[in-house]
Amino acid sequence: MISQPTYIRIMRASAFYDLVVTIGFATPWTYLLILDLLQATHLALNLPGTLPSPDTFQVLLGNLMGSVVTVWSLARLHQSSVILGRYDALARILFAIWQINAVFHGASAVILALTLVELAFFVAQILPVRADKAEIFHAR
């Protein structure tokens, strides 16, 4: 069990991580730069799986994901709460499941580095939170 201030720090760290990692996906130009970086990493590490050449639809979906996660990150940084952390934990386990599914179906294993972070923040954000004394007093 962790304290609420500790939980909020974890949740804010996850929001900042998301902001840094996904903001580049929010525009077509930066998306293509990130895809090039992922491709170079994939090739340098000689990883299994593939990274497809981007088409217009793939770039659109990447931009939508980057835009939504960027806004979600800003919302959690601005309005930090346990409930937003719980919703974020749900999103993280879904992202991890879909990332593992993609690798299982032939996507580059470079994705698994992101999956590890998703799973770590998922676990941290599902931990029970100790009620503060002030909350206990107001609940009566």
C-alpha positions in Angstrom: 0.0 0.0 0.0 1.4 3.4 -0.9 0.4 6.9 0.2 -1.7 9.1 -2.1 1.2 11.7 -2.6 3.5 8.8 -3.7 0.8 7.5 -6.0 0.3 10.9 -7.6 4.1 11.2 -8.2 4.1 7.9 -10.0 1.0 8.8 -12.0 2.6 12.2 -13.0 5.9 10.4 -13.9 3.9 8.1 -16.2 2.1 11.2 -17.7 5.5 12.9 -18.4 6.9 9.7 -19.9 3.9 9.4 -22.2 4.2 13.1 -23.2 7.9 12.7 -24.1 7.5 9.4 -25.9 4.3 10.1 -27.9 4.3 13.8 -28.8 6.4 12.9 -31.8 3.7 10.7 -33.1 1.2 13.6 -33.2 2.3 15.0 -36.6 3.0 13.3 -39.9 6.5 14.8 -40.1 7.7 13.8 -36.7 6.0 10.5 -37.0 8.1 9.6 -40.0 11.3 10.7 -38.1 10.4 8.4 -35.2 9.6 5.5 -37.5 13.0 6.0 -39.1 14.6 5.9 -35.7 12.7 2.7 -34.8 13.8 1.2 -38.1 17.4 2.0 -37.5 17.2 0.6 -34.0 15.5 -2.6 -35.3 18.2 -3.1 -37.9 21.1 -2.2 -35.6 20.0 -4.7 -33.0 19.1 -7.3 -35.6 15.7 -7.9 -34.0 13.1 -10.3 -35.2 9.9 -9.0 -36.9 9.4 -6.2 -39.3 8.5 -2.5 -39.4 6.4 -1.8 -42.4 6.9 1.1 -44.7 4.3 3.8 -43.7 1.3 4.5 -45.8 -1.2 7.3 -45.4 -3.6 5.3 -43.3 -0.8 4.1 -40.9 0.5 7.6 -40.5 -3.1 8.8 -39.8 -3.6 6.2 -37.1 -0.2 7.0 -35.6 -1.0 10.7 -35.5 -4.4 10.1 -33.9 -2.8 7.9 -31.2 0.0 10.5 -30.7 -2.5 13.3 -30.4 -4.8 11.6 -28.0 -2.0 10.3 -25.7 -0.4 13.8 -25.7 -3.7 15.4 -24.6 -4.3 12.6 -22.1 -0.8 13.2 -20.7 -1.4 16.9 -20.3 -4.7 16.2 -18.6 -3.1 13.9 -16.0 -0.3 16.5 -15.4 -2.8 19.3 -15.0 -5.5 17.4 -13.0 -3.6 14.7 -11.1 -5.8 12.2 -9.2 -5.9 8.6 -8.2 -8.9 8.0 -10.5 -7.1 9.2 -13.6 -4.2 7.0 -12.6 -6.6 4.0 -12.4 -7.9 4.8 -15.9 -4.3 5.2 -17.1 -3.5 1.7 -15.7 -6.3 0.3 -17.7 -5.1 2.0 -20.9 -1.5 0.7 -20.2 -2.6 -2.9 -19.9 -4.5 -2.6 -23.1 -1.5 -1.0 -24.9 0.7 -3.8 -23.6 -1.7 -6.5 -24.8 -1.9 -5.0 -28.2 1.9 -4.5 -28.4 2.5 -8.1 -27.5 -0.1 -9.2 -30.0 1.6 -7.2 -32.7 5.0 -8.7 -32.0 3.4 -12.2 -31.8 2.0 -11.5 -35.3 5.3 -10.3 -36.8 5.9 -6.7 -35.7 9.4 -5.7 -34.7 10.5 -6.7 -31.2 11.7 -3.1 -30.7 8.1 -2.5 -29.5 8.8 -4.7 -26.4 11.0 -2.0 -24.9 7.9 0.2 -24.7 5.8 -2.7 -23.5 8.1 -3.2 -20.5 7.5 0.5 -19.5 3.8 0.1 -20.0 3.7 -3.0 -17.7 5.9 -1.3 -15.0 3.6 1.8 -14.9 0.5 -0.5 -15.0 1.7 -2.4 -11.9 2.6 0.9 -10.1 -0.8 2.4 -10.9 -2.9 -0.5 -9.7 -1.2 -0.6 -6.2 -3.6 0.1 -3.4 -3.5 3.7 -2.1 -3.7 4.4 1.6 -6.4 6.8 2.5 -5.0 10.1 4.0 -6.2 11.0 7.5 -8.0 14.0 6.1 -10.0 11.8 3.7 -10.9 9.4 6.5 -12.2 12.4 8.6 -14.3 13.8 5.7 -15.8 10.4 4.9 -17.5 10.2 8.3 
